[in-house]
Amino acid sequence: MKAFGPARSVFTLPAMCLALLSSVALVALGQGPPAQVDGRPAQAVPVPAAGAWTTVGERIPDLELPLIDGSGSFDLAALRGERVLLIQFASW
Amino acid sequence: MPVWHGLTKELVERGELVVVGITQEQHPDRCALFARWKGLGFPILWDPFNLTGIDAVPALTAVDEHGIVRLTRPDPRRFQEQIVEEFLGGRFEDDPGRAAPRAFRMSRGGVAGAAELERLRGRLGLPYGPRPDDAAAASTDRASSPEELFRAGVAARMDHDGPAPRPGDFQRAADLWQRALAARPDQYVWRRRIQQWGPRLDKPYPFYDWVHGAAREIAARGEEPLALRVPLSGAEVAGRSRAVPRGTAGEVEPDPDGLVARDAGALVRVETAVVLHTGAAGPNVRAPRGASRIHVALRPREDAGWTPDADPAELWLEVPEGWTSEARRARFPAPDGDGDRAKRAPLSVDLEVSTPPVPLVPPVGAGAPPASARLQGYVLYSVCEADGSCVFRRQDVEIVIQLPTPGAAGEGGQGRGGNDEDR
């Protein structure tokens, strides 16, 4: 299996300028980085993941899908109580 | 995947971590073969419709015992720090007030994907199940969002691989995927679905070139390799290349004077599909314009079948002046195995064609480039009827390649077999 996805983005000067301006604008609007308590964020900020079906700090959506061997289906809800690593992949 | 399997194996065996895979592939048995080859012992779920909406793989998500996501996209090089120390070593509190986003509730009482889930359940066994209620066609007609277009394409390709395919199912899938990708060019799971059957130049890597070696290794271990339900096409094992490889069947036209009798009884149905370069879905289509993979399948009528005593079926394709073609004459590989199933199995062959390079600056006075190209050809095959009588027949084929134009995501193409009107 090989990793795939969008090519690594290359920061161009205009893009960096835009990012800098955006940061300045966010701070000016009071939407800057979260307040710090003992050097840590005061509140966890949800971070959208790829595809946005999972978000750090949010509950995993209910998801029931068939197993690839045709033996039945599997519901992620059955994994409550376990620490789980979900791996989304393709065999190529 | 093998990297993560190796890293997590001991933790799983000690009961400290549960690993679950989700694969985005069209054909689940290929992933099952991969899992057996690599010894992946954890459950792997099948998400061909991309219900999770993920746009690239691999992607990993760590979920705590309360069902709350704690980490996404961990780095295998930081496995000890991120997974062992921070995730497995962390203490996480539940928050009963926290609910999953409604749009992603996909199973019970869900919104998105419920119909697709029902379809999956029906398709996994037989091998993809009977066409339940023509839902694929209905969803094709209704599809409007990019996600719906993609899923309708998946359903169409499932129909193509299922027990009751209709002419055009594969082409419909390719066209729907191109339309979906045009709206979401950053969706790499969708893009790969097209590239799986597309031209070499568009392929980031071969998709299933590992299959035959894996089957051999599994057999050498004394285990039974899984048989694939859908044979691999040439496109699915081809590597990325600018050069169009030359075919091996020669360039001598087999029936230049049209002497072989036509298949007036429609003993065989010819189906064609054209899969364009995924660049056709973008605004700049100069480079891949016309780089296409042409797929041709022969399906014997219910009461007809192939004979192992005859020469292989062949395709002859007239390629326009200036075009590049992998081959003009191609042989259909015989189906695997023998017996009734092999006698009635569809035969398929695919080859690549590309238009002449499009100049950066059109010549002065040049008109608009053509919107399509028509390739003429024919197939020759020996086919036997139920009474055992076998005949050698010809069907003429026309393949229309809709050439993409800048700013308009085109649909790939269409083909017509000689007895289409009889269907």
Interface residues (C-beta under 8 A of the other chain):
Chain A: M1 K2 A3 F4 G5 P6 V47 A49 A50 G51 A52 W53 T54 T55 V56 G57 E58 R59 I60 P61 D62 L63 E64 L65 P66 L67 I68 D69 G70 S73 F74 D75 L76 A77 L79 R80 G81 E82 R83 V84 L85 L86 I87 Q88 F89 A90 S91 W92
Chain B: M1 P2 W4 T8 E16 L17 V18 V19 V20 G21 I22 T23 Q24 E25 P28 D29 R30 C31 A32 L33 F34 A35 P43 I44 L45 W46 D47 L51 T52 G53 I54 D55 A56 V57 P58 A59 L60 T61 A62 V63 D64 E65 H66 G67 I68 V69 R70 L71 T72 R73 I83 F87 L88 R98 A99 A100 P101 F104 R105 M106 S107 R108 G110 L117 L120 R121 L124 G125 D186 Y188 R192 P204 Y205 P206 F207 Y208 W210
